[in-house]
Amino acid sequence: MVETEQIRVLVVCVSLGVGGAETQLARLLPRLNKKIFDAQVAYYEPVTGFPKNLLEEGGIPVKFLGSDKWSRRQVFSNAIAFMKQERFDLVHAWLSSANHYGRIPALITGVPVVIGGLRGEDGLDGLWPLVYLLMNLKCSGWIVNSRKLKEFVEKKLWFVKRNDIFTIHNGIVVDDDERLEKSKRTFFDELKSNRPVVGIVADLRPEKNHFLFVEMAKHLTESGLDVDYWIIGDGPMRPQIENFIDKLNLKSRIRMLGCCKEVDVALSRMDIAVLTSDLESCPNALLEAMKASLPVVATNCTSLEDIIEEGVNGFTVPVGNIQELCKRVRQVLADDGLRLRMGQASYRMVKERFSMTSAVKELENVYIELLKRKSKMNLGLRKKIQKLGLI
């Protein structure tokens, strides 16, 4: 380990595959103030994609802690050895099982600040709240990404103090990207016919409910709407979704495009973005669609008040309600003026409310606040943050 005067931060996540949470991490962490923070990322599932490249290109070292051929005991052992060697000041479990495989080794090795992370309601069933209770005894705080999730955690994890849960909304990099200019021909322009495109960007997992999207396409096609449908994402549900599309005779209308590095370009060639999830926290896919100036229609699967203003930049519909979903998508497709106004509102709202600059600053402030609290009982940490001018 090279000694530094910066705060040494380790963020632990499950994998670095192409997902909203992983992409958010990869875009956020390289933007931390490098005069204050020396950050690294560790993961333990052998799934990677462009988030890993984004981190490395941004100067963030990446450490693989395990393998699907190894036992979880080995992952713990590797994590403990790594944390002992690097002597981190702060460990932040990004989400899901990282709360176990990241926080427990951090507590064992005496990392001063240990932060839990939740970006959804999954993983809080059965005995896991009891496990969180035991780990929370020395946990410095929690970070979530929506107000609704914070409320859920306060009810489900009743032992967590209210002021120890920090809400940091997802951030989006909003800039003028020449790749989005529609005068430039791309793969998606070749793919697109003269028909409007309704698209969804989501991992192919059960909670994303792509079957509802496919059913919507079936209903709208049968009602006479001449529309194409794009599904961007990959995951364990792909075979079932493909079979469902085939069963409904929609292969000529629905394109499954898999993982896509240029999601922003794909979105810029769509006309409406749809989200059909049964469960979400702060849907990054909606923010990316809004950045592309798209109207958004989404199931009301989480607190979307800050993301969707009814009738202004899109609509929300009850979870699983195919009739309302079709009604709202049809309404937007039928009115070119409405679609344009909603798209303009989407861009304005995401720029004002969900900038990456704000998300980075909020994360830095939470880290600094928790470091200050812990420094009262840790002389070495106190000296370090004093040198950095944080107290």
C-alpha positions as CSV (number, residue, x, y, z in Angstrom):
1,M,0.0,0.0,0.0
2,V,1.2,3.5,-0.8
3,E,0.6,5.9,2.1
4,T,-1.5,8.9,1.1
5,E,-2.8,12.0,3.0
6,Q,-6.2,11.6,1.3
7,I,-9.2,9.7,2.7
8,R,-8.9,6.2,1.5
9,V,-12.3,5.0,0.3
10,L,-13.4,1.5,-0.8
11,V,-16.8,0.9,-2.4
12,V,-17.8,-2.7,-2.5
13,C,-20.4,-3.9,-5.0
14,V,-21.6,-7.3,-6.2
15,S,-20.5,-7.1,-9.9
16,L,-19.5,-4.5,-12.5
17,G,-22.1,-5.7,-15.0
18,V,-24.2,-3.3,-17.1
19,G,-26.9,-2.2,-14.7
20,G,-28.3,1.1,-13.5
21,A,-26.7,0.8,-10.0
22,E,-23.3,-0.2,-11.4
23,T,-23.4,2.5,-14.1
24,Q,-24.3,5.1,-11.5
25,L,-21.3,4.0,-9.4
26,A,-18.9,4.1,-12.4
27,R,-20.0,7.6,-13.4
28,L,-20.0,9.0,-9.9
29,L,-16.9,7.7,-8.2
30,P,-14.3,9.2,-10.6
31,R,-15.8,12.6,-10.0
32,L,-15.0,12.6,-6.3
33,N,-12.6,15.4,-5.2
34,K,-9.2,13.6,-5.7
35,K,-7.5,16.1,-3.4
36,I,-9.6,14.7,-0.6
37,F,-10.6,11.1,-1.6
38,D,-8.4,8.2,-2.8
39,A,-11.1,5.8,-4.0
40,Q,-11.1,2.1,-5.1
41,V,-13.8,-0.4,-6.0
42,A,-14.0,-4.1,-5.1
43,Y,-16.4,-6.7,-6.5
44,Y,-16.8,-10.4,-6.2
45,E,-19.1,-11.7,-9.0
46,P,-17.2,-12.2,-12.3
47,V,-19.6,-10.1,-14.3
48,T,-18.2,-7.0,-16.0
49,G,-19.1,-4.5,-18.7
50,F,-18.5,-0.9,-19.5
51,P,-18.8,0.2,-15.8
52,K,-15.5,-1.4,-15.2
53,N,-13.9,0.4,-18.1
54,L,-15.5,3.7,-16.9
55,L,-13.9,3.3,-13.5
56,E,-10.5,2.4,-14.8
57,E,-10.5,5.2,-17.3
58,G,-11.5,7.6,-14.5
59,G,-8.5,6.5,-12.5
60,I,-10.3,4.3,-10.0
61,P,-8.5,1.0,-9.3
62,V,-10.7,-2.1,-9.4
63,K,-10.1,-5.2,-7.3
64,F,-11.8,-8.6,-7.9
65,L,-12.3,-10.4,-4.6
66,G,-13.7,-13.8,-5.7
67,S,-14.8,-16.2,-8.4
68,D,-17.9,-18.2,-9.0
69,K,-15.7,-21.3,-8.6
70,W,-14.7,-20.2,-5.1
71,S,-16.6,-20.4,-1.9
72,R,-18.0,-17.3,-0.2
73,R,-15.6,-18.0,2.6
74,Q,-12.8,-17.3,0.2
75,V,-14.4,-14.0,-0.8
76,F,-14.5,-13.0,2.9
77,S,-10.9,-14.1,3.3
78,N,-9.8,-12.1,0.2
79,A,-11.7,-9.0,1.4
80,I,-10.2,-9.1,4.9
81,A,-6.7,-9.5,3.5
82,F,-7.2,-6.7,1.0
83,M,-8.7,-4.3,3.6
84,K,-5.8,-5.1,6.0
85,Q,-3.3,-4.3,3.3
86,E,-4.8,-1.1,2.1
87,R,-6.0,0.3,5.5
88,F,-9.0,2.1,4.2
89,D,-10.6,4.9,6.2
90,L,-14.1,4.3,4.8
91,V,-15.8,1.3,3.3
92,H,-19.2,1.8,1.6
93,A,-21.3,-1.2,0.6
94,W,-23.0,-0.1,-2.5
95,L,-26.1,-2.4,-2.4
96,S,-27.5,-5.9,-2.0
97,S,-25.2,-8.6,-0.6
98,A,-22.3,-6.2,-0.6
99,N,-23.7,-5.3,2.8
100,H,-22.5,-8.7,4.0
101,Y,-19.4,-9.3,1.9
102,G,-18.2,-5.7,2.3
103,R,-19.2,-4.5,5.7
104,I,-18.4,-7.6,7.8
105,P,-14.7,-7.7,6.6
106,A,-14.6,-3.9,7.2
107,L,-15.8,-4.4,10.7
108,I,-13.3,-7.2,11.3
109,T,-10.4,-5.2,10.1
110,G,-11.3,-2.1,12.1
111,V,-12.1,0.3,9.2
112,P,-13.2,3.5,11.0
113,V,-16.2,4.4,8.9
114,V,-18.5,1.6,7.5
115,I,-21.5,2.5,5.5
116,G,-24.4,0.3,4.4
117,G,-26.0,0.9,1.0
118,L,-29.5,0.0,-0.3
119,R,-30.8,0.8,-3.8
120,G,-34.0,-1.3,-3.7
121,E,-36.2,-3.2,-1.4
122,D,-34.8,-6.6,-2.3
123,G,-32.7,-8.5,0.2
124,L,-34.7,-7.4,3.3
125,D,-36.9,-10.5,3.7
126,G,-36.6,-13.4,6.0
127,L,-33.8,-13.3,8.6
128,W,-31.8,-10.6,6.8
129,P,-33.1,-7.7,8.9
130,L,-31.7,-9.6,12.0
131,V,-28.3,-9.9,10.2
132,Y,-28.5,-6.1,9.4
133,L,-29.3,-5.5,13.1
134,L,-26.1,-7.3,14.3
135,M,-24.0,-5.5,11.7
136,N,-25.6,-2.1,12.4
137,L,-24.1,-2.0,15.9
138,K,-21.0,-0.6,14.4
139,C,-22.3,0.7,11.1
140,S,-21.8,4.5,10.7
141,G,-24.8,5.1,8.5
142,W,-26.8,4.1,5.5
143,I,-27.1,5.6,2.0
144,V,-30.3,5.1,-0.1
145,N,-31.3,6.8,-3.4
146,S,-35.0,7.7,-2.9
147,R,-37.3,9.1,-0.3
148,K,-39.6,6.1,-0.6
149,L,-36.8,3.7,0.0
150,K,-35.7,5.6,3.1
151,E,-39.3,5.4,4.4
152,F,-39.3,1.6,3.7
153,V,-35.9,1.1,5.5
154,E,-37.1,3.1,8.5
155,K,-40.1,0.7,8.8
156,K,-38.4,-2.5,7.9
157,L,-35.1,-1.9,9.7
158,W,-36.7,-0.3,12.8
159,F,-33.3,-0.2,14.7
160,V,-31.8,2.3,12.3
161,K,-31.9,5.8,13.6
162,R,-33.7,8.2,11.3
163,N,-30.9,10.7,11.0
164,D,-28.4,7.9,10.1
165,I,-30.1,7.3,6.7
166,F,-28.9,9.6,4.0
167,T,-30.8,10.0,0.7
168,I,-28.7,10.7,-2.4
169,H,-30.6,10.7,-5.6
170,N,-29.0,9.3,-8.8
171,G,-27.1,11.8,-10.9
172,I,-27.0,12.1,-14.7
173,V,-24.3,13.7,-16.8
174,V,-26.2,16.1,-19.0
175,D,-24.1,17.6,-21.8
176,D,-24.3,18.3,-25.5
177,D,-23.1,15.1,-27.0
178,E,-22.6,15.2,-30.8
179,R,-23.4,11.5,-31.0
180,L,-27.0,12.3,-30.3
181,E,-27.3,14.5,-33.3
182,K,-29.9,12.9,-35.5
183,S,-28.2,14.1,-38.7
184,K,-25.4,11.5,-38.0
185,R,-26.3,8.0,-39.2
186,T,-25.9,5.3,-36.6
187,F,-26.8,1.6,-36.2
188,F,-30.1,2.7,-34.6
189,D,-31.0,4.8,-37.6
190,E,-30.6,1.8,-39.9
191,L,-32.7,-0.2,-37.5
192,K,-35.5,2.3,-37.3
193,S,-38.2,2.3,-40.0
194,N,-40.6,5.1,-40.7
195,R,-42.6,4.0,-37.6
196,P,-42.4,5.5,-34.1
197,V,-40.3,3.6,-31.6
198,V,-41.4,2.8,-28.0
199,G,-38.5,1.5,-26.0
200,I,-37.6,0.1,-22.6
201,V,-34.1,0.0,-21.1
202,A,-33.9,-2.5,-18.2
203,D,-32.0,-5.6,-17.1
204,L,-34.0,-8.7,-18.1
205,R,-34.9,-9.6,-14.5
206,P,-38.4,-10.6,-13.1
207,E,-39.0,-7.4,-11.2
208,K,-38.6,-5.4,-14.4
209,N,-41.7,-7.2,-15.8
210,H,-40.9,-7.1,-19.5
211,F,-43.9,-9.3,-20.1
212,L,-46.1,-6.3,-19.4
213,F,-44.2,-4.4,-22.1
214,V,-44.7,-7.2,-24.6
215,E,-48.4,-7.4,-23.7
216,M,-48.6,-3.6,-24.3
217,A,-47.0,-4.1,-27.7
218,K,-49.6,-6.8,-28.5
219,H,-52.6,-4.7,-27.5
220,L,-51.4,-1.6,-29.3
221,T,-50.6,-3.5,-32.5
222,E,-54.0,-5.2,-32.5
223,S,-55.6,-1.8,-32.0
224,G,-54.0,-0.6,-35.3
225,L,-51.0,1.4,-34.1
226,D,-48.1,1.1,-36.5
227,V,-45.2,1.1,-34.0
228,D,-41.9,-0.6,-33.4
229,Y,-40.7,-1.7,-29.9
230,W,-37.1,-1.9,-28.7
231,I,-35.9,-3.8,-25.6
232,I,-32.4,-2.9,-24.5
233,G,-30.8,-5.0,-21.7
234,D,-29.9,-8.5,-20.9
235,G,-30.3,-11.0,-18.1
236,P,-31.6,-14.3,-16.9
237,M,-35.2,-13.7,-18.2
238,R,-34.1,-13.4,-21.8
239,P,-35.2,-16.9,-23.0
240,Q,-38.6,-16.6,-21.4
241,I,-39.2,-13.1,-22.9
242,E,-38.1,-14.3,-26.3
243,N,-40.5,-17.2,-26.1
244,F,-43.3,-14.9,-25.0
245,I,-42.6,-12.6,-28.0
246,D,-42.7,-15.6,-30.3
247,K,-45.9,-16.9,-28.8
248,L,-47.6,-13.6,-29.4
249,N,-46.3,-13.4,-33.0
250,L,-44.5,-10.1,-32.4
251,K,-41.0,-10.9,-33.7
252,S,-41.5,-8.5,-36.6
253,R,-42.4,-5.7,-34.2
254,I,-40.2,-6.2,-31.1
255,R,-36.4,-6.0,-31.3
256,M,-34.4,-7.4,-28.4
257,L,-31.1,-5.5,-28.7
258,G,-29.3,-6.9,-25.6
259,C,-26.7,-4.9,-23.7
260,C,-25.8,-1.7,-25.5
261,K,-22.9,0.6,-24.8
262,E,-24.5,3.5,-26.7
263,V,-27.8,3.5,-24.7
264,D,-28.0,7.3,-25.0
265,V,-27.8,7.1,-28.8
266,A,-30.5,4.5,-28.8
267,L,-32.8,6.6,-26.6
268,S,-32.3,9.6,-28.8
269,R,-33.8,7.6,-31.7
270,M,-36.9,6.6,-29.7
271,D,-40.2,8.4,-29.4
272,I,-41.3,7.3,-25.9
273,A,-39.5,5.5,-23.1
274,V,-41.5,3.0,-21.0
275,L,-40.7,1.4,-17.7
276,T,-42.9,-1.5,-16.6
277,S,-41.2,-2.5,-13.3
278,D,-43.0,-4.0,-10.3
279,L,-40.3,-2.7,-8.0
280,E,-37.7,0.2,-8.3
281,S,-35.9,2.7,-6.2
282,C,-34.7,5.7,-8.2
283,P,-34.9,4.4,-11.8
284,N,-31.8,5.5,-13.7
285,A,-33.4,4.4,-16.9
286,L,-36.0,7.1,-16.7
287,L,-33.4,9.7,-16.0
288,E,-31.4,8.6,-19.0
289,A,-34.6,8.8,-21.2
290,M,-35.3,12.3,-19.9
291,K,-31.8,13.3,-20.8
292,A,-32.6,12.2,-24.3
293,S,-35.7,14.5,-24.3
294,L,-38.2,11.7,-24.3
295,P,-41.7,11.5,-22.8
296,V,-41.8,8.8,-20.1
297,V,-44.6,6.4,-19.2
298,A,-43.9,4.3,-16.1
299,T,-45.6,2.0,-13.6
300,N,-45.9,3.7,-10.3
301,C,-43.5,1.2,-8.7
302,T,-41.7,3.7,-6.4
303,S,-41.8,7.4,-5.5
304,L,-41.7,9.1,-8.9
305,E,-42.9,12.6,-7.9
306,D,-39.5,14.1,-8.5
307,I,-39.1,12.3,-11.8
308,I,-42.5,12.4,-13.5
309,E,-44.9,15.3,-13.3
310,E,-48.2,14.0,-14.5
311,G,-49.1,15.3,-17.9
312,V,-46.0,17.5,-18.0
313,N,-43.2,15.1,-19.0
314,G,-45.0,11.9,-18.9
315,F,-47.5,9.7,-17.0
316,T,-47.5,7.0,-14.3
317,V,-49.8,4.1,-14.3
318,P,-50.7,1.5,-11.6
319,V,-48.2,-1.5,-11.4
320,G,-49.3,-4.2,-13.8
321,N,-52.2,-2.3,-15.3
322,I,-52.1,-3.1,-19.0
323,Q,-55.2,-0.9,-19.8
324,E,-53.8,2.3,-18.3
325,L,-50.3,1.6,-19.8
326,C,-51.7,1.3,-23.3
327,K,-54.0,4.3,-22.8
328,R,-51.1,6.6,-21.9
329,V,-48.7,5.4,-24.5
330,R,-51.5,5.7,-27.2
331,Q,-52.2,9.2,-25.9
332,V,-48.6,10.4,-26.3
333,L,-48.2,8.7,-29.7
334,A,-51.3,10.4,-31.0
335,D,-50.2,13.9,-30.3
336,D,-46.9,15.2,-31.9
337,G,-47.2,18.5,-30.0
338,L,-47.7,16.8,-26.6
339,R,-44.8,14.5,-27.3
340,L,-42.5,17.4,-28.1
341,R,-43.6,19.4,-25.1
342,M,-43.1,16.4,-22.8
343,G,-39.7,15.7,-24.1
344,Q,-38.6,19.3,-23.6
345,A,-39.9,19.2,-20.0
346,S,-38.1,15.9,-19.4
347,Y,-34.7,17.4,-20.4
348,R,-35.3,20.5,-18.3
349,M,-36.3,18.6,-15.2
350,V,-33.4,16.1,-15.3
351,K,-30.9,19.0,-15.8
352,E,-32.3,20.9,-12.8
353,R,-33.0,18.1,-10.4
354,F,-30.6,15.2,-11.1
355,S,-27.2,16.6,-12.2
356,M,-24.2,14.4,-11.5
357,T,-22.5,17.4,-9.9
358,S,-25.2,17.5,-7.2
359,A,-25.0,13.8,-6.6
360,V,-21.2,13.9,-6.2
361,K,-21.4,16.8,-3.8
362,E,-24.1,15.1,-1.7
363,L,-22.0,11.9,-1.5
364,E,-18.9,13.8,-0.5
365,N,-20.8,15.6,2.2
366,V,-22.1,12.3,3.7
367,Y,-18.7,10.8,3.7
368,I,-17.2,13.9,5.4
369,E,-20.0,14.1,7.9
370,L,-19.5,10.4,9.0
371,L,-15.7,10.8,9.0
372,K,-16.0,13.8,11.3
373,R,-18.3,11.8,13.7
374,K,-15.9,8.9,13.9
375,S,-12.8,11.1,14.2
376,K,-13.9,12.0,17.7
377,M,-12.9,8.5,18.8
378,N,-10.1,7.9,16.3
379,L,-7.0,10.1,16.7
380,G,-5.3,9.0,13.5
381,L,-8.4,9.8,11.5
382,R,-8.8,13.1,13.2
383,K,-5.3,14.2,12.3
384,K,-5.9,13.2,8.7
385,I,-9.1,15.1,8.2
386,Q,-7.5,18.1,10.0
387,K,-4.7,18.2,7.5
388,L,-7.3,18.1,4.7
389,G,-9.0,21.1,6.3
390,L,-12.3,19.2,6.9
391,I,-12.5,20.3,10.5
